[in-house]
Amino acid sequence: MSIQRIGVGARMSKAVVHGDTVYLAGQVAANAAGKSVGEQTADILGIIDGILAEAGTDKSKLLMVNIWLSDISTFAEMNAVWDKWVVAGQTPGRATVEAKLAAPQYTVEIAVIAAK
């Protein structure tokens, strides 16, 4: 089986496609760093849409999502944006946890696995 890498960097790729599965690295808010959890979540989900499209798939084919919040008390704010974005009836498996993220301006990180 072939392996396709998208957005290859020195440390990691934005996504890796293996067979009919797409693995995205954890995404942070490139355009909304330092803003509210809702704004960061919306930014990240837009980034995810773009990477999934580049890989030949979309959010209706999500299999698993991991979400990290720097403060779990923002869970409802993040979910308000998530619930508008996710495809009804096509919701993935999901885990959400509180964790210290790589830099203080980031309050949300999201990684997804999707089918093609």
N, CA, C and O of each residue as an XYZ file, in Angstrom:
464
protein
N       0.830     -1.177      0.000
C       0.000      0.000      0.000
C       0.875      1.242      0.000
O       1.907      1.288      0.669
N       0.461      2.227     -0.742
C       1.239      3.453     -0.805
C       0.943      4.355      0.392
O      -0.097      4.250      1.043
N       1.889      5.234      0.650
C       1.732      6.243      1.687
C       1.909      7.602      1.031
O       2.916      7.853      0.370
N       0.925      8.482      1.216
C       0.991      9.841      0.693
C       1.074     10.783      1.889
O       0.302     10.654      2.839
N       2.001     11.720      1.843
C       2.146     12.691      2.919
C       1.754     14.072      2.407
O       2.146     14.467      1.308
N       0.983     14.804      3.202
C       0.505     16.132      2.838
C       1.099     17.140      3.806
O       1.077     16.935      5.019
N       1.629     18.229      3.267
C       2.205     19.260      4.128
C       3.389     18.757      4.922
O       3.437     18.911      6.142
N       4.337     18.160      4.239
C       5.492     17.563      4.893
C       6.397     18.651      5.469
O       6.767     19.598      4.775
N       6.742     18.504      6.730
C       7.673     19.413      7.387
C       8.829     18.641      7.969
O       8.892     17.416      7.865
N       9.740     19.363      8.582
C      10.921     18.737      9.175
C      10.554     17.820     10.342
O      11.216     16.808     10.575
N       9.488     18.183     11.076
C       9.104     17.429     12.269
C       7.922     16.497     12.029
O       7.869     15.401     12.586
N       6.976     16.932     11.201
C       5.771     16.127     10.974
C       5.087     16.572      9.691
O       5.407     17.618      9.127
N       4.147     15.763      9.247
C       3.301     16.092      8.112
C       1.942     16.523      8.634
O       1.520     16.075      9.701
N       1.243     17.394      7.894
C      -0.110     17.792      8.296
C      -1.048     16.597      8.248
O      -1.958     16.474      9.068
N      -0.814     15.708      7.270
C      -1.653     14.516      7.131
C      -0.864     13.418      6.442
O       0.077     13.674      5.691
N      -1.275     12.193      6.718
C      -0.710     11.021      6.059
C      -1.875     10.164      5.590
O      -2.786      9.852      6.357
N      -1.829      9.788      4.314
C      -2.856      8.925      3.739
C      -2.229      7.551      3.531
O      -1.209      7.415      2.856
N      -2.855      6.541      4.120
C      -2.400      5.157      3.967
C      -3.608      4.330      3.575
O      -4.539      4.168      4.364
N      -3.594      3.813      2.376
C      -4.761      3.091      1.878
C      -5.944      4.041      1.800
O      -5.859      5.096      1.171
N      -7.036      3.674      2.431
C      -8.244      4.501      2.422
C      -8.451      5.235      3.742
O      -9.572      5.615      4.080
N      -7.361      5.431      4.487
C      -7.456      6.117      5.775
C      -6.563      7.350      5.763
O      -5.430      7.311      5.285
N      -7.100      8.453      6.303
C      -6.377      9.725      6.364
C      -6.169     10.081      7.829
O      -7.123     10.156      8.604
N      -4.917     10.299      8.198
C      -4.551     10.633      9.570
C      -4.053     12.075      9.594
O      -3.037     12.384      8.972
N      -4.746     12.952     10.297
C      -4.306     14.327     10.418
C      -3.544     14.521     11.725
O      -3.918     13.979     12.765
N      -2.482     15.297     11.654
C      -1.769     15.707     12.861
C      -2.677     16.642     13.646
O      -3.649     17.170     13.107
N      -2.361     16.842     14.906
C      -3.119     17.793     15.708
C      -3.028     19.178     15.087
O      -1.944     19.647     14.743
N      -4.176     19.827     14.949
C      -4.244     21.148     14.332
C      -4.562     22.188     15.394
O      -5.401     21.965     16.267
N      -3.884     23.328     15.311
C      -4.154     24.457     16.192
C      -4.591     25.644     15.340
O      -4.487     25.621     14.113
N      -5.072     26.662     16.003
C      -5.652     27.834     15.331
C      -4.571     28.728     14.729
O      -4.026     29.594     15.414
N      -4.267     28.524     13.474
C      -3.233     29.318     12.806
C      -3.628     30.785     12.693
O      -2.774     31.667     12.788
N      -4.911     31.052     12.492
C      -5.379     32.424     12.278
C      -6.067     33.021     13.498
O      -6.334     34.222     13.522
N      -6.357     32.217     14.504
C      -7.097     32.710     15.665
C      -6.353     32.474     16.977
O      -6.969     32.456     18.043
N      -5.045     32.293     16.909
C      -4.258     32.080     18.128
C      -4.487     33.242     19.084
O      -4.471     34.404     18.678
N      -4.699     32.922     20.354
C      -4.919     33.943     21.361
C      -6.362     34.418     21.479
O      -6.694     35.176     22.390
N      -7.214     33.980     20.570
C      -8.629     34.373     20.609
C      -9.422     33.366     21.445
O      -8.844     32.464     22.051
N     -10.739     33.524     21.474
C     -11.587     32.653     22.291
C     -11.537     31.205     21.817
O     -11.131     30.914     20.692
N     -11.955     30.317     22.692
C     -12.019     28.894     22.352
C     -12.944     28.678     21.149
O     -12.632     27.882     20.263
N     -14.063     29.374     21.117
C     -14.979     29.250     19.979
C     -14.337     29.675     18.682
O     -14.474     28.993     17.666
N     -13.630     30.804     18.701
C     -12.956     31.285     17.487
C     -11.836     30.336     17.071
O     -11.656     30.062     15.885
N     -11.088     29.840     18.048
C     -10.025     28.889     17.722
C     -10.604     27.599     17.149
O     -10.073     27.056     16.181
N     -11.678     27.112     17.737
C     -12.306     25.889     17.241
C     -12.767     26.072     15.805
O     -12.521     25.205     14.966
N     -13.428     27.176     15.507
C     -13.902     27.444     14.136
C     -12.731     27.504     13.159
O     -12.821     26.975     12.051
N     -11.647     28.135     13.555
C     -10.459     28.229     12.704
C      -9.897     26.839     12.431
O      -9.603     26.496     11.286
N      -9.752     26.046     13.481
C      -9.200     24.696     13.335
C     -10.083     23.840     12.435
O      -9.571     23.127     11.573
N     -11.384     23.899     12.619
C     -12.283     23.075     11.802
C     -12.206     23.484     10.336
O     -12.324     22.633      9.454
N     -12.011     24.762     10.061
C     -11.799     25.206      8.682
C     -10.506     24.651      8.107
O     -10.460     24.253      6.943
N      -9.454     24.625      8.922
C      -8.176     24.047      8.494
C      -8.358     22.558      8.205
O      -7.869     22.050      7.197
N      -9.060     21.872      9.089
C      -9.315     20.443      8.898
C     -10.088     20.199      7.607
O      -9.758     19.282      6.854
N     -11.105     21.002      7.344
C     -11.848     20.874      6.076
C     -10.906     20.943      4.887
O     -11.019     20.141      3.959
N      -9.978     21.891      4.904
C      -9.036     22.059      3.797
C      -8.095     20.887      3.626
O      -7.847     20.444      2.505
N      -7.570     20.381      4.728
C      -6.649     19.243      4.648
C      -7.384     17.990      4.193
O      -6.869     17.226      3.377
N      -8.590     17.778      4.719
C      -9.373     16.617      4.277
C      -9.669     16.692      2.790
O      -9.590     15.680      2.094
N     -10.009     17.871      2.293
C     -10.279     18.042      0.849
C      -9.025     17.725      0.039
O      -9.099     17.064     -0.997
N      -7.883     18.197      0.513
C      -6.631     17.917     -0.182
C      -6.340     16.419     -0.226
O      -5.728     15.927     -1.174
N      -6.779     15.702      0.798
C      -6.578     14.253      0.874
C      -7.657     13.476      0.122
O      -7.582     12.251      0.018
N      -8.664     14.185     -0.403
C      -9.705     13.513     -1.179
C     -10.870     13.007     -0.350
O     -11.529     12.043     -0.738
N     -11.135     13.637      0.782
C     -12.237     13.220      1.635
C     -12.883     14.448      2.274
O     -12.577     15.580      1.901
N     -13.778     14.220      3.237
C     -14.438     15.342      3.912
C     -14.921     14.916      5.292
O     -14.791     13.754      5.678
N     -15.479     15.866      6.024
C     -15.881     15.626      7.411
C     -17.001     14.601      7.571
O     -17.219     14.108      8.677
N     -17.703     14.274      6.514
C     -18.742     13.250      6.616
C     -18.151     11.854      6.782
O     -18.868     10.901      7.086
N     -16.834     11.737      6.581
C     -16.171     10.434      6.666
C     -15.229     10.336      7.859
O     -14.337      9.488      7.885
N     -15.430     11.204      8.847
C     -14.610     11.143     10.052
C     -14.838      9.821     10.780
O     -15.971      9.354     10.902
N     -13.755      9.230     11.259
C     -13.816      7.992     12.020
C     -13.586      8.249     13.508
O     -14.313      7.735     14.358
N     -12.563      9.053     13.809
C     -12.179      9.319     15.194
C     -11.623     10.720     15.298
O     -10.905     11.187     14.415
N     -11.965     11.391     16.397
C     -11.465     12.747     16.657
C     -10.966     12.818     18.095
O     -11.627     12.339     19.016
N      -9.800     13.417     18.277
C      -9.263     13.707     19.602
C      -9.179     15.215     19.746
O      -8.617     15.897     18.889
N      -9.735     15.732     20.828
C      -9.726     17.171     21.088
C      -9.064     17.411     22.439
O      -9.396     16.772     23.437
N      -8.122     18.345     22.444
C      -7.458     18.743     23.662
C      -7.831     20.190     23.957
O      -7.715     21.051     23.085
N      -8.274     20.459     25.172
C      -8.605     21.808     25.625
C      -7.648     22.174     26.757
O      -7.384     21.359     27.641
N      -7.136     23.389     26.728
C      -6.244     23.806     27.810
C      -7.022     24.016     29.112
O      -6.440     24.011     30.197
N      -8.343     24.201     28.997
C      -9.205     24.383     30.169
C     -10.537     23.686     29.890
O     -11.309     24.149     29.050
N     -10.807     22.603     30.570
C     -12.012     21.810     30.309
C     -13.294     22.598     30.582
O     -14.366     22.198     30.128
N     -13.204     23.695     31.304
C     -14.409     24.506     31.541
C     -14.905     25.175     30.257
O     -16.005     25.727     30.236
N     -14.103     25.130     29.185
C     -14.508     25.700     27.887
C     -15.148     24.646     26.979
O     -15.386     24.897     25.797
N     -15.424     23.469     27.538
C     -16.007     22.345     26.788
C     -17.288     22.752     26.053
O     -17.440     22.450     24.870
N     -18.198     23.427     26.735
C     -19.474     23.822     26.116
C     -19.257     24.828     24.982
O     -19.929     24.756     23.953
N     -18.331     25.754     25.166
C     -18.039     26.749     24.118
C     -17.488     26.068     22.866
O     -17.886     26.395     21.748
N     -16.573     25.121     23.061
C     -16.030     24.377     21.925
C     -17.132     23.565     21.254
O     -17.233     23.555     20.027
N     -17.965     22.880     22.053
C     -19.034     22.043     21.506
C     -20.061     22.848     20.718
O     -20.637     22.335     19.759
N     -20.300     24.093     21.102
C     -21.259     24.932     20.367
C     -20.818     25.110     18.923
O     -21.652     25.125     18.017
N     -19.516     25.245     18.700
C     -18.975     25.375     17.337
C     -18.933     24.006     16.670
O     -19.326     23.865     15.512
N     -18.464     23.009     17.386
C     -18.377     21.641     16.864
C     -19.729     21.153     16.356
O     -19.830     20.621     15.251
N     -20.780     21.340     17.181
C     -22.109     20.826     16.850
C     -22.664     21.426     15.561
O     -23.431     20.767     14.859
N     -22.295     22.649     15.241
C     -22.736     23.278     13.990
C     -21.938     22.765     12.798
O     -22.418     22.808     11.666
N     -20.728     22.282     13.043
C     -19.823     21.853     11.964
C     -19.992     20.380     11.599
O     -20.012     20.031     10.419
N     -20.111     19.529     12.592
C     -20.136     18.082     12.346
C     -21.401     17.710     11.565
O     -22.449     18.334     11.728
N     -21.287     16.699     10.728
C     -22.402     16.259      9.890
C     -23.351     15.396     10.724
O     -22.952     14.356     11.248
N     -24.598     15.826     10.844
C     -25.597     15.074     11.609
C     -25.715     13.663     11.047
O     -25.765     13.473      9.832
N     -25.758     12.693     11.922
C     -25.867     11.295     11.506
C     -24.552     10.685     11.060
O     -24.496      9.488     10.777
N     -23.476     11.491     10.990
C     -22.157     11.002     10.563
C     -21.107     11.343     11.619
O     -19.929     11.510     11.303
N     -21.544     11.445     12.873
C     -20.612     11.840     13.929
C     -19.586     10.742     14.196
O     -19.920      9.558     14.193
N     -18.330     11.143     14.429
C     -17.251     10.174     14.656
C     -17.181      9.743     16.115
O     -17.863     10.295     16.979
N     -16.351      8.756     16.365
C     -15.935      8.509     17.736
C     -15.134      9.735     18.168
O     -14.484     10.369     17.336
N     -15.169     10.078     19.455
C     -14.491     11.305     19.866
C     -14.069     11.218     21.319
O     -14.770     10.642     22.151
N     -12.916     11.797     21.614
C     -12.449     11.955     22.986
C     -12.047     13.409     23.172
O     -11.432     14.007     22.288
N     -12.390     13.974     24.312
C     -12.005     15.351     24.634
C     -11.402     15.344     26.031
O     -12.004     14.836     26.978
N     -10.211     15.912     26.148
C      -9.531     15.946     27.430
C      -8.907     17.318     27.671
O      -8.707     18.100     26.742
N      -8.609     17.587     28.921
C      -7.872     18.800     29.274
C      -6.391     18.474     29.264
O      -5.970     17.444     29.789
N      -5.601     19.359     28.664
C      -4.158     19.148     28.600
C      -3.449     20.487     28.443
O      -4.012     21.443     27.908
N      -2.245     20.540     28.901
C      -1.413     21.712     28.655
C      -0.938     21.619     27.210
O      -0.328     20.625     26.815
N      -1.218     22.659     26.419
C      -0.857     22.632     25.001
C       0.537     23.230     24.797
O       1.139     23.757     25.733
N       1.040     23.141     23.563
C       2.419     23.505     23.252
C       2.765     24.965     23.503
O       3.914     25.282     23.811
N       1.790     25.857     23.377
C       2.043     27.284     23.576
C       0.799     27.913     24.203
O      -0.317     27.480     23.916
N       0.969     28.915     25.043
C      -0.177     29.475     25.782
C      -1.245     30.138     24.916
O      -2.389     30.255     25.355
N      -0.914     30.569     23.717
C      -1.924     31.202     22.850
C      -2.890     30.193     22.240
O      -3.907     30.579     21.664
N      -2.583     28.913     22.362
C      -3.462     27.871     21.852
C      -4.268     27.275     23.000
O      -3.708     26.853     24.011
N      -5.585     27.245     22.834
C      -6.454     26.693     23.870
C      -7.200     25.449     23.395
O      -7.890     24.790     24.172
N      -7.051     25.138     22.102
C      -7.707     23.969     21.508
C      -6.738     23.325     20.515
O      -6.037     24.028     19.786
N      -6.697     22.012     20.485
C      -5.998     21.268     19.442
C      -6.884     20.101     19.046
O      -7.481     19.446     19.901
N      -6.969     19.844     17.749
C      -7.845     18.778     17.252
C      -7.099     17.922     16.247
O      -6.471     18.442     15.324
N      -7.166     16.609     16.423
C      -6.602     15.640     15.476
C      -7.721     14.719     15.028
O      -8.561     14.315     15.831
N      -7.729     14.386     13.739
C      -8.784     13.519     13.224
C      -8.215     12.385     12.381
O      -7.120     12.476     11.827
N      -8.994     11.320     12.304
C      -8.760     10.215     11.393
C     -10.032     10.081     10.569
O     -11.136     10.082     11.113
N      -9.872      9.967      9.256
C     -11.029      9.881      8.364
C     -10.826      8.795      7.320
O      -9.695      8.429      6.999
N     -11.914      8.293      6.803
C     -11.873      7.380      5.660
C     -11.873      8.210      4.382
O     -12.265      9.377      4.393
N     -11.432      7.609      3.286
C     -11.475      8.313      1.995
C     -12.794      8.073      1.340
O     -13.038      8.575      0.243
